[in-house]
């Protein structure tokens, strides 16, 4: 079974994400809602619980889990 890179899943405050202040864990580019490829709406507490993001600079895909 392959190991998942710990950088593929990060936690961030939703307000910080909406303000484009979440750094890409691979290159440090600040990302926000414009770069979301998928919202995970089916997990509580409040939709969206998480979002899959593609970095515009290095093109790495990772998940941002909202802490609140």
VEXDREN-2710 file (C-alpha; in Angstrom, 1 decimal):
% VEXDREN-2710
k/r/px/py/pz
1/UNK/0.0/0.0/0.0
2/UNK/1.5/3.4/-1.0
3/UNK/2.0/6.0/1.7
4/UNK/0.2/9.3/1.3
5/UNK/2.4/12.4/1.3
6/UNK/1.4/14.3/4.5
7/UNK/1.5/17.6/2.4
8/UNK/-1.5/16.4/0.4
9/UNK/-3.9/17.2/3.3
10/UNK/-3.6/20.4/5.2
11/UNK/-5.8/22.2/7.8
12/UNK/-6.8/25.8/7.4
13/UNK/-9.3/28.3/8.7
14/UNK/-12.1/28.8/6.2
15/UNK/-11.9/32.6/6.4
16/UNK/-8.1/32.5/5.7
17/UNK/-8.8/30.3/2.7
18/UNK/-11.5/32.6/1.4
19/UNK/-9.0/35.5/1.7
20/UNK/-6.4/33.7/-0.4
21/UNK/-3.9/33.4/2.4
22/UNK/-3.4/29.6/2.5
23/UNK/0.1/28.6/1.2
24/UNK/0.6/25.7/-1.1
25/UNK/2.4/23.0/0.9
26/UNK/4.7/22.3/-2.1
27/UNK/5.8/25.7/-3.3
28/UNK/4.3/28.3/-1.0
29/UNK/2.1/30.0/-3.5
30/UNK/-1.0/31.5/-1.8
31/UNK/-4.2/29.8/-2.9
32/UNK/-7.9/30.3/-2.4
33/UNK/-11.4/29.5/-3.8
34/UNK/-10.5/30.2/-7.4
35/UNK/-8.2/27.2/-7.4
36/UNK/-10.8/24.7/-6.1
37/UNK/-11.4/21.7/-8.3
38/UNK/-13.9/19.9/-5.9
39/UNK/-15.8/20.8/-2.8
40/UNK/-16.5/18.0/-0.3
41/UNK/-20.1/18.8/0.8
42/UNK/-21.1/15.5/2.3
43/UNK/-19.1/15.7/5.5
44/UNK/-20.3/17.6/8.5
45/UNK/-20.1/20.1/10.3
46/UNK/-20.9/22.7/7.7
47/UNK/-20.6/22.5/3.9
48/UNK/-18.1/22.6/2.5
49/UNK/-16.0/20.7/5.0
50/UNK/-13.0/20.5/2.7
51/UNK/-11.9/21.4/-0.8
52/UNK/-9.5/19.9/-3.3
53/UNK/-7.2/22.5/-4.7
54/UNK/-4.8/22.6/-7.6
55/UNK/-1.9/25.0/-7.2
56/UNK/-1.7/27.5/-10.1
57/UNK/2.2/27.6/-10.0
58/UNK/3.4/24.0/-9.4
59/UNK/0.1/22.2/-10.4
60/UNK/0.2/19.9/-7.4
61/UNK/-3.2/18.8/-6.1
62/UNK/-4.0/18.8/-2.3
63/UNK/-6.9/18.9/0.0
64/UNK/-7.6/21.8/2.4
65/UNK/-9.7/20.7/5.4
66/UNK/-11.5/23.6/7.1
67/UNK/-10.9/23.9/10.8
68/UNK/-14.0/26.1/11.3
END
